[in-house]
Amino acid sequence: MSSIACSEVQFVDIKIHQLQTNLGKVFVLGEIATEVFQDNPTIFFQDVKRGRYPKLQSTDPNIMAVTTKLGLQVESRTAGTGISLLTAETVRSLMLDKRKRGLLLPFRIALLKLSSHEATTLMADSNYAQALPVAMDAVKEGQDLFKPQPDLRLFPLFLLGAQANLGMKRCKQCEELLALAAWLLYSEPEHALPLMKAQLNRLYGQLHALMGRDSEALQAFAQDAYQCSLAYGPLDVRTSLAYYNLAKVFQGMNEMDKSLMYCDQVLSIWSPALLELVASRVDQSSQTPAIQQAAPLGELPLQAGQLKEAAGMLKDIRKVRVTSLGDSHASVAEAACVVSLLFICLQDALQADQCLQDAQQILSQQSSAGKLTRMLDAAQAGLKLVSPGL
């Protein structure tokens, strides 16, 4: 039996559930009746039927199972008729006709946030083909909601659409959406925050890099780094991606000295941040051994998906060092140590252990571990926390 994806939609003081089914994204009529219109599901069903509002019927056991699990009320039904479902469009029509106009805008904004989150999640998994229609529907809905323009609430939606198009290598469409985002941003300069400028420049940099415009890409990524430095500080992990992007452009231009310089900058940011995080957790566990298994390692100012992207970035920097300096160079061991610490934070013991072993193998050929000694010790202790059996 396949599962049905279910998302909570919260607006005003109401919480309902949107189901992703083979019929599309729908709501259970009974829950809409009780939670939105404070009505009896069976009476509400009859009103919907008399008003000829579009509705769907399903006997899918997966949908019925989710309905039961969530404890949702449904209309009284005879055997075999299934559960009544409503699309968002029908719910909106009912709000208009049943004097619930005050709920319409919050409902639409809640759905917009949900679709934006869905597109972002899909892109974090590199599933751009699925993300593109979701992102573009969000752009269209936002343009309809936030009238008259300009409205800065459209800015993240334009970036969302641009990123999805970029992932599908639709450069023209990406550039058009970035132009709209830039127009919005600079039409209200007093509200143009450094982070917003950084996000815009990052996407422009990625677009230019994809199109082979190296000079323009370097300028955009340099602006990204500058604006991130204003927003977070130059040594914050959230600024490091801008340096990495600069490194990749220089690598593509075969200017490896500059590429390695920016790779070094990325590692110099992540190394102390991860070392402090893992070491503090190790210290904490030594003081209270009983909570070793229960407590999380700690937090970085990034979401789980962003941490996975950071792991890919740091692994790539390690490869760049191997290609440029050789696989037995001490700096390759340093990179492996940093990657190991990040995988410890991600609770990925197998990859953390492999990276740690790689670092130890390289350093066994050196006269001493030098400045990496503390990092190696922290990685070994942190690994025991996330996987005591290793």
C-alpha positions in Angstrom: 0.0 0.0 0.0 1.5 3.3 -1.1 1.4 6.3 1.3 -0.3 9.6 0.7 1.8 12.7 1.3 0.1 15.1 3.7 0.9 18.7 4.5 -0.5 21.0 7.2 -2.0 24.3 6.0 -2.3 26.8 8.8 -3.9 30.2 8.5 -5.6 32.5 11.0 -6.4 30.0 13.8 -7.3 27.2 11.4 -5.3 24.1 10.6 -6.3 21.7 7.8 -4.5 19.1 5.7 -3.7 19.0 2.0 -3.3 15.5 0.5 -1.2 14.8 -2.5 -3.1 12.1 -4.4 -3.4 10.6 -7.9 -6.3 13.1 -8.2 -4.0 16.0 -7.4 -3.7 18.2 -4.3 -7.0 18.0 -2.4 -8.7 18.6 0.9 -11.1 16.3 2.7 -14.6 17.8 2.5 -15.5 16.8 6.1 -12.4 18.6 7.5 -13.2 21.8 5.5 -16.8 21.6 6.8 -15.8 21.4 10.4 -12.6 23.5 10.6 -13.3 26.2 8.1 -17.1 26.6 8.1 -18.0 25.1 11.5 -20.6 22.9 9.8 -21.8 19.3 10.0 -20.0 17.4 7.2 -23.2 15.7 6.0 -25.1 19.0 5.8 -22.1 20.7 4.2 -21.9 17.9 1.6 -25.5 18.5 0.7 -24.9 22.2 0.3 -21.9 21.5 -2.0 -24.0 19.1 -4.0 -26.9 21.6 -4.4 -24.5 24.4 -5.3 -22.9 22.2 -7.9 -19.5 23.0 -6.7 -16.9 20.7 -8.2 -15.9 17.8 -5.9 -14.1 14.5 -6.2 -15.0 11.1 -4.8 -12.4 8.5 -3.9 -12.5 5.0 -2.6 -8.7 4.8 -2.5 -7.8 2.9 0.7 -4.7 5.0 1.1 -6.8 8.2 1.3 -9.2 6.5 3.7 -6.3 5.3 5.8 -4.9 8.9 6.1 -8.3 10.3 6.9 -8.7 7.7 9.7 -5.2 8.3 11.0 -5.7 12.1 11.2 -9.1 11.6 12.8 -10.8 13.7 10.2 -14.6 13.8 10.1 -16.3 12.8 6.9 -19.9 13.1 5.6 -22.2 10.1 6.2 -21.9 7.8 3.2 -23.1 4.5 1.9 -20.8 1.7 1.2 -18.7 2.1 -1.9 -19.3 5.9 -2.3 -15.9 6.8 -0.8 -14.7 10.1 0.6 -15.5 13.5 -0.8 -12.5 15.7 -1.7 -12.2 19.4 -2.7 -9.6 21.2 -4.6 -8.2 24.5 -3.4 -10.1 26.3 -6.1 -13.4 24.9 -4.8 -12.5 25.8 -1.2 -11.9 29.4 -2.4 -15.2 29.5 -4.2 -17.0 28.3 -1.0 -15.3 30.9 1.1 -16.5 33.6 -1.3 -20.1 32.3 -1.4 -20.5 31.5 2.3 -19.4 34.8 3.7 -15.9 33.7 4.7 -14.1 36.3 2.5 -11.9 37.2 5.4 -10.3 33.8 5.2 -9.6 33.9 1.5 -6.3 35.9 1.5 -4.8 34.1 4.5 -5.7 30.8 2.9 -4.1 31.7 -0.4 -0.9 33.0 1.3 -0.7 29.8 3.3 -0.9 27.7 0.1 1.6 29.9 -1.5 4.1 29.3 1.3 3.4 25.6 1.1 4.1 25.4 -2.6 7.2 27.5 -2.2 8.5 25.1 0.5 7.7 22.2 -1.8 9.7 23.6 -4.7 12.6 24.4 -2.4 12.6 20.9 -1.0 12.6 19.4 -4.5 15.4 21.6 -5.6 17.5 20.7 -2.5 17.2 17.1 -3.8 18.2 18.3 -7.3 14.7 17.3 -8.6 14.4 20.3 -10.8 12.0 18.7 -13.3 9.4 18.3 -10.6 10.3 21.6 -8.9 9.9 23.8 -12.0 6.0 23.6 -12.4 5.5 24.0 -8.7 7.8 27.0 -8.6 6.3 28.7 -11.7 2.7 28.1 -10.3 3.9 29.9 -7.1 5.2 32.8 -9.2 1.9 33.1 -11.0 -0.1 32.9 -7.8 2.1 35.5 -6.2 1.7 37.9 -9.1 -2.1 37.5 -8.8 -2.1 37.9 -5.0 0.3 40.8 -4.6 -1.3 43.5 -6.7 -0.5 46.2 -7.6 3.1 45.8 -8.2 5.9 46.4 -7.3 5.6 44.3 -4.1 8.8 42.9 -2.5 6.9 39.8 -1.5 7.3 38.7 -5.1 11.1 38.9 -4.8 11.7 35.4 -3.2 9.1 33.9 -5.7 11.0 35.3 -8.7 14.2 33.9 -7.3 12.5 30.5 -6.7 11.4 30.4 -10.3 14.8 31.6 -11.6 16.5 28.8 -9.6 14.2 26.1 -10.9 14.7 27.3 -14.5 18.4 27.4 -13.9 18.4 23.9 -12.7 16.7 22.8 -16.0 19.3 24.9 -17.9 16.5 27.2 -19.2 18.8 30.2 -19.3 16.5 32.7 -21.0 13.6 32.1 -18.6 16.0 32.3 -15.6 17.4 35.6 -16.8 13.9 37.1 -17.3 12.9 36.2 -13.7 16.2 37.5 -12.3 15.5 40.8 -14.2 12.1 41.0 -12.6 13.7 40.3 -9.2 16.3 43.0 -9.7 13.7 45.5 -10.8 11.7 44.9 -7.6 14.8 45.1 -5.4 16.1 48.4 -6.8 12.6 50.0 -7.1 12.6 50.0 -3.3 16.3 50.5 -2.3 15.4 51.4 1.3 14.1 47.8 1.7 16.9 46.1 -0.2 18.7 44.1 2.5 22.2 42.8 2.0 21.0 39.2 2.1 18.5 39.9 -0.7 21.3 41.4 -2.8 23.5 38.4 -2.1 20.8 35.9 -3.2 20.2 37.8 -6.4 23.9 38.0 -7.2 24.5 34.4 -6.4 21.9 33.3 -9.0 23.2 35.8 -11.5 26.7 34.3 -10.9 25.4 30.8 -11.5 23.6 31.8 -14.6 26.7 33.6 -16.0 28.9 30.6 -15.1 26.5 28.2 -16.9 26.6 30.4 -20.0 30.4 30.7 -20.0 30.5 34.4 -19.0 33.4 34.0 -16.6 34.1 37.7 -16.1 30.4 38.5 -15.3 30.2 35.4 -13.0 33.3 36.5 -11.0 31.7 40.0 -10.5 28.4 38.5 -9.4 30.0 36.1 -7.0 32.2 38.8 -5.6 29.1 40.9 -4.9 27.5 37.8 -3.3 30.5 37.5 -1.0 30.5 41.2 -0.1 26.7 41.3 0.6 26.9 38.0 2.7 29.8 39.6 4.7 27.6 42.5 5.5 24.7 40.2 6.4 26.6 37.5 8.4 30.2 38.5 8.6 33.1 37.4 6.3 33.9 34.3 8.4 30.4 32.9 8.7 29.6 29.5 7.1 26.8 31.1 5.2 29.3 33.4 3.4 31.5 30.4 2.4 29.4 29.4 -0.6 30.3 32.6 -2.3 34.0 31.9 -1.9 33.5 28.4 -3.2 31.7 29.7 -6.3 34.6 32.0 -7.0 36.9 29.1 -6.7 34.9 27.0 -9.2 35.0 29.8 -11.8 38.7 30.2 -11.4 39.1 26.4 -11.7 37.1 26.5 -15.0 39.5 29.3 -16.2 42.4 27.0 -15.2 43.7 29.7 -12.8 44.4 27.1 -10.1 46.3 29.3 -7.7 43.3 31.6 -7.3 41.0 28.6 -7.1 43.0 27.0 -4.3 43.1 30.4 -2.5 39.4 30.6 -2.3 39.1 26.8 -1.4 41.5 27.6 1.5 39.2 30.4 2.5 36.2 28.1 2.6 38.0 25.5 4.7 39.4 28.2 7.1 35.7 29.1 7.8 34.3 25.6 8.2 37.3 24.1 10.1 37.0 26.1 13.4 33.2 26.2 13.2 32.9 22.4 13.0 35.7 21.8 15.4 34.1 24.0 18.1 30.7 22.3 17.5 31.9 18.7 17.8 34.4 19.4 20.6 31.8 21.2 22.7 29.4 18.2 22.2 32.2 15.8 23.3 32.9 17.9 26.4 29.2 18.0 27.2 28.9 14.2 26.9 31.9 13.6 29.1 30.2 15.6 31.9 26.8 13.9 31.5 27.4 10.5 29.9 23.7 9.5 30.3 22.6 11.8 27.6 25.2 10.7 25.0 22.6 9.0 22.8 19.7 11.4 23.3 21.2 14.9 22.8 21.8 16.3 19.3 25.3 17.4 18.4 24.4 21.0 18.2 23.4 23.5 15.5 24.9 25.5 12.7 22.9 28.4 11.1 21.9 26.1 8.2 19.1 23.7 7.5 19.7 20.0 7.0 19.4 20.3 3.2 22.0 23.1 3.2 24.3 21.1 5.4 24.2 18.3 2.8 25.0 20.8 0.1 27.9 22.0 2.2 29.1 18.4 2.5 29.2 18.2 -1.3 31.1 21.5 -1.5 33.7 20.4 1.0 34.1 17.0 -0.6 34.7 18.8 -3.9 37.3 21.0 -2.4 39.1 17.9 -1.2 39.1 16.6 -4.8 40.4 19.9 -6.1 43.3 19.7 -3.7 44.0 16.1 -4.7 44.1 17.1 -8.4 46.3 20.1 -7.8 48.6 19.0 -5.0 48.5 15.2 -5.0 46.6 12.7 -2.8 49.3 12.5 -0.1 49.5 16.2 0.5 48.9 17.3 4.1 46.2 19.8 3.0 44.2 16.9 1.5 44.3 15.3 5.0 43.0 18.6 6.4 40.1 18.7 4.0 39.3 15.0 4.8 39.2 15.9 8.5 36.8 18.9 7.9 34.5 16.7 5.8 34.6 14.0 8.6 33.5 16.6 11.2 30.6 17.7 9.0 29.4 14.1 8.5 29.5 13.7 12.2 27.2 16.7 12.5 24.9 15.0 9.9 25.0 11.8 11.9 26.5 9.9 9.0 28.9 7.7 10.8 30.0 5.6 7.8 31.2 8.6 5.7 32.6 10.3 8.7 34.7 7.2 9.5 35.9 6.8 6.0 37.1 10.4 5.7 38.8 10.2 9.1 40.6 7.0 8.0 41.7 8.7 4.8 43.1 11.6 6.8 44.9 9.3 9.2 46.4 7.3 6.3 47.8 10.5 4.7 49.2 11.8 8.0 50.8 8.5 8.8 53.2 9.3 6.0 54.0 12.7 7.5 56.5 13.5 10.3 53.6 14.7 12.5 50.0 15.7 12.4 50.9 19.2 13.4 47.9 21.6 13.7 45.5 18.8 12.7 46.0 16.9 16.0 43.1 18.6 17.7 40.9 18.1 14.7 41.7 14.4 14.5 41.0 13.9 18.2 37.7 15.7 18.0 36.7 13.7 14.9 37.6 10.4 16.7 35.6 11.4 19.8 32.7 12.7 17.9 32.5 9.6 15.8 32.1 7.5 19.0 29.1 9.7 20.0 27.2 9.2 16.7 28.2 5.5 16.4 29.7 4.0 19.5 30.3 0.7 17.6 32.9 2.2 15.2 
